[in-house]
Amino acid sequence: MTAIEQYLIDTYRASQHGDPMPPPPGRDDVAVVRAARSYQQFQAVLDGGEARRPWRAALRRMLTRPHPC
């Protein structure tokens, strides 16, 4: 069963019982990723490091690494 099918079943059940509708699948995905990144940066600071920007390092690796043609 896909996430959409489960969402539709849950929505139907909620409407039958008068419960609040469940959030659609994927609605909070970006917020979860941002929270995980913020937590990782926070832990780095607590461990005595600096809060690095991982996207900068990824971009630097992409631009400096020789690509096989």
C-alpha positions as CSV (number, residue, x, y, z in Angstrom):
1,M,0.0,0.0,0.0
2,T,1.4,3.4,-0.9
3,A,1.5,6.4,1.3
4,I,-1.3,8.1,-0.8
5,E,-3.6,5.1,-0.4
6,Q,-3.0,5.0,3.3
7,Y,-3.7,8.7,3.5
8,L,-7.0,8.3,1.7
9,I,-8.0,5.5,4.0
10,D,-7.1,7.6,7.1
11,T,-8.9,10.6,5.7
12,Y,-12.0,8.5,5.1
13,R,-11.9,7.1,8.6
14,A,-11.4,10.5,10.1
15,S,-14.4,11.9,8.3
16,Q,-16.5,9.0,9.4
17,H,-15.5,9.4,13.1
18,G,-15.4,13.2,13.2
19,D,-11.7,13.2,14.0
20,P,-9.3,15.9,12.6
21,M,-7.9,15.1,9.1
22,P,-4.4,13.7,9.0
23,P,-1.6,15.7,7.4
24,P,-0.9,14.8,3.8
25,P,2.2,12.6,3.2
26,G,5.4,14.6,2.6
27,R,4.1,17.8,4.1
28,D,6.7,18.0,6.9
29,D,9.6,16.4,5.0
30,V,11.5,19.6,4.5
31,A,11.0,20.7,8.1
32,V,12.4,17.4,9.3
33,V,15.5,17.7,7.1
34,R,16.1,21.2,8.3
35,A,15.7,20.2,12.0
36,A,18.1,17.3,11.6
37,R,20.7,19.6,10.0
38,S,20.2,22.2,12.7
39,Y,20.6,19.5,15.4
40,Q,23.8,18.3,13.7
41,Q,25.3,21.8,13.6
42,F,24.3,22.3,17.3
43,Q,26.0,19.1,18.3
44,A,29.1,20.1,16.4
45,V,29.2,23.4,18.5
46,L,28.7,21.5,21.7
47,D,31.6,19.1,20.8
48,G,33.9,22.1,20.4
49,G,33.8,22.4,16.6
50,E,32.2,24.9,14.4
51,A,28.7,24.8,12.8
52,R,29.8,24.1,9.2
53,R,27.6,24.5,6.2
54,P,27.5,21.0,4.6
55,W,26.1,22.3,1.3
56,R,29.3,24.4,0.8
57,A,31.5,21.4,1.3
58,A,29.4,19.4,-1.1
59,L,29.6,22.1,-3.7
60,R,33.3,22.4,-3.2
61,R,33.8,18.7,-3.7
62,M,31.6,18.7,-6.8
63,L,33.6,21.6,-8.3
64,T,37.1,20.4,-7.5
65,R,36.9,16.6,-7.9
66,P,38.0,15.5,-11.4
67,H,35.1,13.7,-13.2
68,P,35.9,10.7,-15.3
69,C,34.7,11.3,-18.9
